[in-house]
Amino acid sequence: MQTVIGAGDFKAKCLQLLDDVAEQREPLIITKRGKPVAKLVPVEPELQLFGALKGSVVGETDIVSPIDVEWKAAK
C-alpha cells in the first residue's frame, strides 16, 4: 500500500518522511490539491561486486572417474 501525503505536510515533515521511506522501503505519493504530483521512492541498495556470486558455484570433487552414460562422441 502506498502512503499519500499533501505537499504542505510533506514540506513540514520532509526529513522524517525521507528517513521513513528509506527504512520501510515503501514509496510515498505527494499530492497538491488532492492530485498526485510526485512519488518519493527508496533508492535500490548498491550491489557489492566482491562476493556477489558467493554460494552460486557447485564444486565437483571427482571429475576424472568414468560415468555410467555412454556418449555419442565416444562411439
Protein Blocks (a to p, Z undefined) as FASTA:
>chain_A
ZZdddfklmmmmmmmmmmmmmmnopacdddeehiafbdcddddddddfehplgokaccdf
blmbccfbdcfklZZ
